[in-house]
Amino acid sequence: MSNDLCTPEGARRLKQRIEAYWADRGYDINIELVDAGFMPAMRSARTDVRSNMVNGMPRRQSAANDSTPDRRTANDRMQELRSA
């Protein structure tokens, strides 16, 4: 198993780990893999992992009819921590 997270397989593993991490904490995130092609500086092709997170914190992204109270945004959690 390679530790290179820029390969398609490594990027897939990283995507799964990030999704699982935030799902365990009650957040919905969207991650996509983007084939960046050959990069001369790296002398290889790479796969980028992109998400809808802002400054490393997830934003809530749910269906309009989702009224699940246990789903919260990163801002909700930050407010909880500040008021505690």
C-alpha positions as CSV (number, residue, x, y, z in Angstrom):
1,M,0.0,0.0,0.0
2,S,1.4,3.4,-1.1
3,N,1.3,6.4,1.2
4,D,1.2,8.7,-1.9
5,L,-2.1,10.6,-1.6
6,C,-1.8,12.1,-5.1
7,T,-2.4,8.8,-6.9
8,P,-6.0,7.9,-7.8
9,E,-6.0,5.1,-5.2
10,G,-4.4,7.3,-2.5
11,A,-6.8,10.1,-3.2
12,R,-9.8,7.7,-2.9
13,R,-8.5,6.4,0.5
14,L,-8.1,10.0,1.7
15,K,-11.6,10.9,0.5
16,Q,-13.1,8.0,2.4
17,R,-11.1,8.9,5.6
18,I,-12.2,12.5,5.5
19,E,-15.9,11.6,4.8
20,A,-15.9,9.0,7.6
21,Y,-14.3,11.5,10.1
22,W,-16.9,14.2,9.6
23,A,-19.8,11.8,9.3
24,D,-18.9,10.4,12.8
25,R,-19.2,14.0,14.0
26,G,-22.6,14.6,12.4
27,Y,-21.5,16.8,9.5
28,D,-22.4,16.5,5.8
29,I,-19.6,17.2,3.4
30,N,-19.1,16.9,-0.3
31,I,-15.7,15.7,-1.6
32,E,-14.8,15.0,-5.2
33,L,-11.7,13.7,-6.9
34,V,-10.3,15.7,-9.8
35,D,-7.8,14.2,-12.2
36,A,-5.3,17.1,-12.6
37,G,-3.3,15.3,-15.3
38,F,0.5,15.3,-15.7
39,M,2.4,17.9,-13.7
40,P,5.9,18.6,-15.0
41,A,7.1,19.8,-11.6
42,M,6.1,16.5,-10.0
43,R,7.1,14.5,-13.0
44,S,3.8,12.5,-12.6
45,A,0.1,12.8,-12.8
46,R,-1.9,13.7,-9.8
47,T,-5.4,13.4,-8.4
48,D,-6.7,16.4,-6.4
49,V,-9.1,16.0,-3.5
50,R,-11.5,18.9,-3.3
51,S,-14.3,19.6,-0.9
52,N,-17.0,22.1,0.0
53,M,-15.3,22.8,3.4
54,V,-14.2,26.3,4.3
55,N,-11.0,26.8,6.2
56,G,-11.0,23.1,7.0
57,M,-14.4,23.2,8.6
58,P,-17.5,21.6,6.9
59,R,-20.5,23.4,5.8
60,R,-23.9,21.8,6.0
61,Q,-25.2,20.6,2.7
62,S,-28.5,18.8,2.8
63,A,-31.8,18.3,1.0
64,A,-34.4,21.0,1.5
65,N,-36.7,18.6,3.3
66,D,-33.9,17.5,5.7
67,S,-35.1,18.5,9.2
68,T,-32.8,16.1,11.1
69,P,-31.9,17.9,14.3
70,D,-28.7,16.0,14.9
71,R,-27.1,17.4,11.7
72,R,-25.3,20.7,12.4
73,T,-22.9,23.0,10.7
74,A,-19.4,23.8,11.9
75,N,-20.7,27.3,12.9
76,D,-23.3,25.7,15.1
77,R,-20.6,23.7,16.9
78,M,-18.3,26.8,17.3
79,Q,-21.2,28.7,18.8
80,E,-21.8,25.8,21.3
81,L,-18.1,25.8,22.3
82,R,-18.0,29.6,22.8
83,S,-21.1,29.6,24.9
84,A,-19.9,26.8,27.1
